[in-house]
Amino acid sequence: MTAKTAGAAPSTWSLLYAHLRPHKWVVAAGALITFAGALLALAQPIVAKMFLDALAEGRTVTWLLVLLAGLLVGGAALGAAGMYLVERCAETIVLTARRRMVSRLLRLRLDVVDRIPPGDLLSRVTADSTQLRSAATSNLVDLVIGAFQLLGMVVIMAYLDLTLLGVVLGVLVVIGGAAATLLPRIRQASLHAQEALGVMGSILERALGAFRTVKASGAEGREAAVIDAAATDAWRRGLSAARWMSVAGISTGLVVQVSFLLVLGVGGARVAAGGLPLSSLIAFLLCLFYLTGPITQLTNGASGLQMGIGAARRVKEVDDLPVEPVSEESGTPVTAAGGLSVSFRNVSFGYGDEPLLRDLTFDVPATGLSAVVGPSGTGKTTMFSLLERFYEPQTGRVEVGGRDVRDWPLPELRSVIGYVEQDAPVLAGTLRDNLLLAAPDASEEELREVIALARLQPLIDKLPQGLDSPVGHRGMTLSGGERQRIAIARALLRRPKILLLDEATSQLDAVNELALRDVIADVARTTTVIVIAHRLSTVTGADRILLLESGRMRALGTHTELVGSDELYRTLATTQLLADEVAA
């Protein structure tokens, strides 16, 4: 995902102002306080000239020394206060941007997440939002304050000597104009550097996400080489940005140094000829010294804005990604007793050009145990994804309780479905956090009930802190069977009307599988339970079995009926070590 995917690019200022708008008055207050401090700094060369003139004339200079000290301290204090307001606002802008991006990322459509590397999205939330921090506040303030300071310094220089001012402006136009031509290059180089950083994050996330597989495959060196190549590319692009910024940055010192030499030469000659008081030359040279500040502010502000524009565009791309039509309100629980019926009506769906499900039609009544079987890749898990509205059917209708799932508010639809995924993911955190993920308001009694049903008590007993023990990143400290039992308990705790189990007992030992089979059969008396299984021994007692082939409904019936009537089912049953049951 690059800037090209974001559609028509908004203007530079609108991108930044969108982040600044809610805090504009606070930033304005900080800028005004900073500007007041800058005005005190501007007055210092004039007071210095008055001090030199008073010394030359033998007048008292004590009050001028006190005034200079006051201007110095007052300017520093006001500058610090104004900068604090601006920096505080900058941190708030970053927090707001991160909150908005995280909220949007968690509501993205699944097909969007499928095609965008997670590392790139993480980079936008962390690195790009940080880059946005200065651009939307301090860089803008630097530009404004620097411009006013520069204008004020020009006025003071004009008051001191117009000839010397002409020398300085000539240097400023030549060197400053050359530096301004570098700004587009800085913006482009910064955008490329940020994109390269996102690519590196994506590759690193890939390796860490399959850490054990990488180690077991002896692929550490190869993965490290791939990540190193991405890091090198990010370094190279970062160097390009740094190169152009360095060239622009050196212009600040160059303007002052060249101006100082020329002013010293021209001004010294005029002092020697009696055409310019020495105090005016010294005050003018002091102005040149103070000129470093506003020029630096202008250069840093302009360079920082170019980097911030790239970050703002990448943040804007996240805002433009399509999300699910979900309100912020939680789903309204369905209070009707029993399960809900499930129907597919001529449903077709595919992840690419080739459809995976083809004109699929079937009905599952409310309550009871239904099993879905078929060769791998025939669309069984995709059926569950359509039921959850992770994806929309390309043709046809998916109905829950006789109602098209597209007519259900998403929170309400998902509140009636308990879903145990094939890989039974467990989140980093405590065991309690994982169990309460889908039902945060569940009581301790309800928690104990599902722990007993899912046979989790032995696991809890061996953990050092029981339910409040951390389970590690992605539950890596747990076995596959333990993760499956946690996922089943989590789904049961939600008390769903429809329970979807995708190979939910595939990693359990025979004793626990038999016990959970009895639990599922008991749940099916009041709930619509749909099970996907390759181990057909777990579904021989199902009320109905849906046999899929090539994305279509091939047959529907009980285990006994299908064994006797369908060759594909008999083959599946035989290859799943059910020869005895087939013979029966």
N, C-alpha and C positions, 0 to 999 in steps of 0.2 A: 504494500500500500504506500504510494508516494503522493506527492502534492498534485500529480496529474490526475489522480482518481477523485479529487474532491470537487470536481465540477468547475464552474466559473470561480476564479480566485477573487475573494473580496479584496478591497483596497488595503494598502498597508495600514493606514490609520484606523480603519474600521475594525481590523483584526485586533489591534492593541487596545483600542478604545472600548471594545466590548468587554474586556477584562477590567479596564480602569473605571468604567462608568459608575458602578455602585459605590466606588470609593473616591470619586472625583473631588468632593469637597474636602476630604481629609488630606488628599494629596495636594490640593490647592493651598490649604492652610500650611502644610509643611513647606511647600514651595515659597509661599510668601514670607515665612519666618526665615528660611534660608536666604531669600533675596534681601531681607532686611540686614542679615549678617553680611551679605556681599556688599551692600551699600556702605556699611561701616568700613569695610576693607577698601572700598573705592576712595573714601575720604582720607585715607592715611597718606598717600603721596602729597595731597594738598597741604595737610597739616605739617608734613615733613618739610615742604618748601617754606611754610610760615616759620617753622623752627629755625631753618638755616638763615632766613632773612632777619629774624630777631637776633640771632647770634651775631650776624654781621653788623647790625646796628646797635648792639650792646643792650638790647632790651631784655627784660626777664623772660625766661623760657620755662619756668617751673610748671606753669599751668598747661603749656603745650605738651610737656612730657607726660603730665597726668592725662591729658586728653588722648595722646597717642596710646598710652597704656589702656585707657578705657575703651578706645576703639578696637584695640587688639583683643582684649578679653571679651568685650561685648560681641564682637564679630564671631569669635570662636564659640561662645556660648549659644548664640542664636543659630549658628551653623549646625552645631551638635543637636540642638532641639529640633530643628527642621528636618535634619537627616533621620532622626529617630522616628518622627512621624511618617516619613516616606518609607523607611525600611519596615516599619511595623505594618504599614499598608501593603507593602510588597509581599510580606509573609502571608498576610490574609488572602491576597490574590492567588498565591500558590495553593493555599489550603482550599480555597473555593474551586479552583480549577481541578485539583485532584479529586475533591469530593464529587464534582460533576462528572468527571471522566470515569471514576470508579462506579458510580451509580449507573452510568450509561453502559459501561462495559459489561456489567452483570445483567443487563437487560437486552444485550445484543441478540439478534436472531442467530440460531445455531449455524445456519449456512454461512453467515458472515465469519463467525469464529473458526469455522472449518478451514477457511482459506487464508486467514491472517495468523502468522506465527505469534504465539503468546509473548515471546521475548520482545517483539516489536511493540506490542501494546504496553508491556511493562515499562519499556524505555520512554514511551510517551507520558506515562503517569509520573515517572520519577525524573529522568534527565531533562526532558523537554519542558516540563512544568517548572523546573528549577531555572532553566534558561529564560523562561518567560518572566521570572521574578523581577529582574532588573529592568528588562525592556519596557514593561508596562508602567513602571514608576520612576525609579531613579534615573534611568537613561533619558526619559522624557523631561524630567525635572532638570537634569544636567543641560539638556539642549536649551531649555527656556532660560534658566538662570545664566548659563554661559553666554547666551546671546545678549541678554540684558547687561551682564557685566562687561562684555566686550564693547557694547554700544556706549556704556557709561565711561569706560576707559578711553574710548575714542574721543568722547566729548572733553574729557579732562586733558588729553593730549593736545587736542585742538586749542584749548584754552592756554596751554603752556607754550606750544609752538607749532604752527601750521606746516612749516617746512619739514620738520622732523616727523610729523604725523604722515605727510605724504610719502616719506621714505618707508615707514613701517607698513602703510597700507599697500604699497607696491610689493613689498616682500610677502605680505599676507595673501594678496590676490594670486601671485604666481605659485607659491608653495601650497596654499590652501586649495586653490583650484585643481592642482595636480592631485592632491590627496582625495578630493571629492570624487574624482573619477574612479577611485578604487572601491567605493561603497557597494556598487552592484556585485563586484567580484567577491567581496567579503560576505554578502548575503548568500550568494550561490555556494561558496565554499563551506559556509557554516551549515547550510541545509544538507549538503552532501555528507558532511561530517556527522550530523545528527542521524541521518538515514543509515550510515555505515555502523554507527553505534547500536542502532536498533537491530541491524542484521546480526551483529556479533552477539547481542543479548539473546536473539532467537536461537542461534546455534548452540550457545552455552546452555540455554534452557532445555534444548533437545537432549543434550548429553546428560545433564543432571536428572531429567525426567526418566531416563532409562539407565540409571547409574549402575545397577546390578548387572543389567544386560551388557553394558559396555565392558565392565570388569570381567564378566564370565566369558566374553568373546575375545578377551585380550586386546581390545580395541582402544585402550587408553591413549597409546601413541598416535594412532590415526586420528582420533577425535581431537586430541590436543593440537595436531597439525592443522586440522580444519579450523579450529577456534583461533589458532595463532595466525592463520592467513586472514581471517576476518578482523582480528585485532590489528594486524599490520595494515590492512586496508583502512580501518578507522583511524589509525595513527597517521597514515599518509594523507588522508583527507583533512585530519585535524591540523597537520603541518601546513597544508595549503592555506587553511583559514588563518592560522597563526602568522604565516608569511605576509599575507595581505594586511592583516591587522598591525603587524610590526612596521610595515612600510608606512601605513597611515599614522601610526603612533609616533614615529620618529619625526614626523612633520611638525609636531608641537615644539619640540626642542629646537628644530632647525629654524623655524620662524623666529623664535626669541633670540637664538644665537646670531643669526645673520642680521637681524634688526639691531641687536646690541652693537655689533661691530660697525655697521653703517652709521647708526646714530652717534656712536662714540667718535667716529671719524668726522662726520659732517658737523655734529654739535660742538666737538672740540675746536674745530676750525672757526666756527662762528663765535665761540666764547673768546678765543684768542684775538679775533678781529673786533671784539666789543659789540657784536650784534646780538648776543644772547647772554643773560645773566647766568652765572655758574649755578645758582640755586635752581634755576629752571631746568638746566641740563641734568642735574642730579635728580630732581623730581621726575623728569621724563624717563631717566634710566630706571628709577624706582617703579614707574608705571610699567615699563617693560618687564620688570621682575614679576609684578603682579599680573601681567598679561598671560603668564604661563598657566594660571589657574583656569580662566575662562576658555582658553584655547584647548587645554586638556579636557575640560568638561565637554566642549563641543565635539572633539575628536572621539573621546570615549563614548559619549552619548550616541553619536552617529554610528560608530562601529557596533556598540551593544545593541542598538535598534536593529541593525541588519541581522545579527544573530538571533535576536528575539523574534523577528518576523518569520524566520524559518521555523522556530519552535511554535509560534502561534499558529502557523499553517498546519503543522502536524497535530497540534491539539484540536484545531478546527476540524480536521479530517475525522477525528474520533466523534466529534459532535454530529457529523454528517452521516455516520454509519447507521444503517437501519436497525431499529430496535423492535422488540415485540410490543404489541398494543396492550401494555399492562399499566393499570392505574397504580398509584402509590398505596392504595388501600388494600388490605389483606382480603383474601377470598372469603366469601360468606359460606359458612358450612351448610351443607345440605342435611336437613334434619329428618328426611324420610327414612323409615326403617328399611333394612335390607340393602342388597346391592343394586347396581344399575346395569341395564342392558348395554351391549356394545354391538354396533353394526357397521359394516363396510359396504358401501353401495357403489359398485363400478369404479373402484379407486385405482388410479394409476399414479406412479411416482418414480422418479429417478434422480440420482445425484448429478448426472451428466446428461448427455444426449440419449443414452440408452436407458429405457425405463427398467426399474427393478421390480416394481409391482405392476401387474398388468390386469386391469379390469377385475380387480379383486372384490368379491362379494361374499359375505357370510353374516350370520347373526349369532350372537352369544347372549343367552337369556340372563336376566338378573339372578344372581347367586349361582352357586355351583362351581365345579372345577373344570376348566377347559384347557386342553393342551394344544400347543402349536408345534408341529414337527415338520421336518423336511431337510433336504440336503443343505449344506452350508452355502451362504450367499443367495438364498432364495427370498430374502426380505423379511425374515421373522422379526428381527430387532427393529427394522424400519417400521413395521406395523405399530410397535410400541411408541416409537418416536412420533408417529402421526397422531396416535391417541393423546399423547402429551402436548401436541401442537408444537413440538420442536421444529417441525416442518409442516408445510401446507400441502395437501394433495394437489397434484396438477390437474386431475380430473376426478369427478365423483365426490362422494360425501363420506365423512366419518362421523358416526352418531354415538352419543353417550346419553342413555336415558331417553332415547327417541328424539334427541335434540342435536343438531349439527354442532360439532365442537367449535366451529367458527362463530356460533351464536352465544357460546358460553363466555363470560368474562374469564380471562386466563387464570386469575387467582382462584376463582370459584371452581373452575375445571380441575386445576391441579390439587385443590384441597380435598377432592373426593378420590384422588388416585394415589396409591402407594406404589412406588416403583423401586425394585431392586435390580440394579444394573448388572450386566454380565461380569464386570471386573470388580464389583462391590467396592467402590472407592470409599476410603476413610480419610477424613481431613486431619491435618495437624491440629493438635489440641488434646483435650482430655477425652476419656471414654464417655463421660457424661455429656460433654459438648456434642459429640457425634450422635449419641442416642437422641438428644433433644433437638437436633438440627431441624427436623420437620415438624416438631410439636413442642415448642419452647415452653408452653404453659402446662405441660403434663405434670400430674401430681407424682409424689414419691410412690404411692401405691400403684399407679398405672405403670410407672417405671419398673417396679419390682415384678409386676405381672409379666411384662414382655421379656424381662431378663430371664425369668423362669421358662417362658415359652420357647425362647431362642437358645436355651441352655448356655447362657453366658456366665452363670455363677462361678463355675470353675475358673474361668479366665479372670473374673473380678477378684477371686480369692488369692490368686497368685500374683496379682499386680501390687506393687508396694503401697500405693495410695488408693487402692480399690477403684471406684468409679472416677475418682479425680486424678488418676494417673495419666500422664501424657502418653500418647500412642505413637509418637514419632511422625516424621514427615511422610505423608500419604499412608500412614499406618504400617510403615515398614518393619516395626518391631513385632507385628502380629503375623500369624500364619494366614494363608488364604482362606482356610475354613473359619478362622476367627473373624476375619473381615466379613465373610459372607453372613455369619450369624449376627454380627453388629448391624449390617445392612438390613437384614430381615427384621430384627427387633426395631430398628428405626422406622421401617415402613409400617409395622404393626402398631407402633405407638401412636401413629397418626389416625388410627381407626378409620381406614379408608373404605369407601363404598366399592372400589375396584382395586384389586391387588395384582400388579404386574410383576412376574418373576422371570427374569432372563437368566437361565442356567444358574439359578440361585443356590443350588445345593451341590454343584459339580465338584467342589473341593472339600466336601465334608466326608468324614469317615462313615462307614456303614451304619454304626450305631446312631450317630447324630442325624444322619440322613433319614433313617427310619423314623426317629422321633419327630423330626421336623415335617416329614411327610404326613404324620398323624395330625400335627398342629395345623398344617395347611388344609387338610381335609376338614378339620373342625371349623376353621375360619370360613371355608367355602360354603358352610351351611347358611351363613348370613351375609356373605360378601361374594362379589363376582371375582373369581380368581382365574387368571389366565397365565399359564406357565409355558415358557419356551424351554425345550429340553432336547439334548442329543442322547442323554442317558434315558432311554425309554422306560427303564425300570421305575423311574420316578413318576410316570404318567399312566401306567397301565390301569390304574383305578380311576382315571378321569371320567367325568360324565360324558365328555365328547372330545374327540381328537380332530384337529384341523390339519390336514396334510397339504402342505404347499409344495409346488414344483414350478420353478422358473417364474416366481412371482404371481402364480395363479393358484386358485383353490382347486386341488386335484380330487380330494375326497374328504368326506366328513362322516364320522361314526365313532363307535367305541373301539377299544383295542381288539376285542374279539371279532367284531364285524370287519374291521380293516384287515386283520390278518387273513381272514377268509376271502376277502374280495379284492384286495389291491396288491399287486405285485411289488410296487415300489415300497409300500409299507412293510411287506414281509421281508424285503431285502434290508431295509433300515433296521428292523427288529432283529434280524439274524446277525447283522454286523455289529449290533450293540449288545452282543452276548446274551440274547434272549431266546436262544434256540429252544430251551425247555418250554418257555411260555408259548412260543410259536407252535411247537408240537402239540401243546395242550389245546 
